[in-house]
Amino acid sequence: MAVLMKLEHVVIKSGRKTFRRRIPQDLRKVIPKTFFQAAMSRQAEGVALVREHAALMDAFQRLVSDTRSGSLERTPEQYVEEALTSLGDPMPPRR
């Protein structure tokens, strides 16, 4: 028996999975981007992909809460890198 699930905010662009989430309108004056996005380093389905998705969701939530509280000191890309390094397991090289 196979279990099939769709991960929110994961789209396929040029054949690769990408985490993509819209920056709230009220934060765009501070973060001059429309989307928070990162290429998923784990392209195969499975537990590792779900863990990476959860880490990126947490990074997005931290970005939003830090920005709203006025304590934003990092770029969105630094939030992504922190999330991916927090997974602690070897990742394929990012392209």
C-alpha positions in Angstrom: 0.0 0.0 0.0 1.4 3.4 -0.9 0.6 6.6 0.9 0.5 9.8 -1.3 0.7 13.2 0.2 1.0 16.7 -1.2 3.3 19.1 0.6 2.0 22.6 0.9 4.1 25.3 -0.8 6.1 22.9 -2.9 6.0 23.5 -6.6 7.9 21.9 -9.5 9.9 24.4 -11.6 12.0 23.1 -14.5 11.7 19.6 -13.2 12.9 20.4 -9.6 11.0 20.8 -6.4 11.0 24.3 -5.0 9.6 25.5 -1.7 7.8 28.7 -2.4 5.7 30.8 0.0 4.3 34.3 -0.5 5.7 37.1 1.8 2.8 38.8 3.6 1.8 42.1 2.1 2.5 44.0 5.3 6.1 42.9 5.4 7.1 43.7 1.8 8.4 47.2 2.8 11.0 45.5 5.0 11.5 42.4 2.8 11.6 43.6 -0.8 10.6 40.2 -2.2 7.2 38.7 -3.2 8.2 35.1 -2.4 10.3 33.2 0.1 11.7 30.4 -2.0 14.4 27.8 -2.0 15.3 24.9 -4.2 14.7 21.6 -2.4 17.9 19.7 -2.1 16.1 16.4 -1.6 14.3 15.7 -4.8 13.2 12.1 -4.1 10.0 11.4 -2.2 10.3 10.3 1.4 11.1 11.1 5.0 14.1 13.4 4.1 11.9 15.5 1.8 9.2 15.9 4.5 11.9 16.9 7.1 13.3 19.5 4.7 9.9 20.8 4.0 9.2 21.2 7.8 12.6 22.9 8.3 11.8 25.4 5.5 8.3 26.0 6.9 9.9 26.8 10.3 12.4 29.1 8.7 9.6 31.0 7.0 7.7 31.3 10.3 10.8 32.6 12.0 11.4 35.2 9.2 7.8 36.5 9.5 7.8 36.6 13.3 11.3 38.3 13.5 10.2 40.9 10.9 6.9 41.6 12.7 8.7 42.0 16.0 11.3 44.3 14.5 14.3 42.0 15.2 15.1 41.0 11.6 18.9 40.8 11.4 19.3 38.2 8.6 18.4 37.9 5.0 15.8 35.3 3.8 18.6 33.3 2.3 20.3 33.1 5.7 17.1 31.7 7.2 17.1 29.0 4.4 20.7 28.1 5.1 20.1 27.9 8.8 17.1 25.6 8.2 19.0 23.2 5.9 22.1 23.0 8.2 19.8 22.3 11.2 18.8 19.0 9.5 22.2 17.6 10.4 22.4 15.0 7.7 24.5 15.1 4.6 22.8 16.9 1.7 23.6 16.7 -2.0 25.4 19.8 -3.4 23.0 22.8 -4.1 22.6 23.8 -7.7 
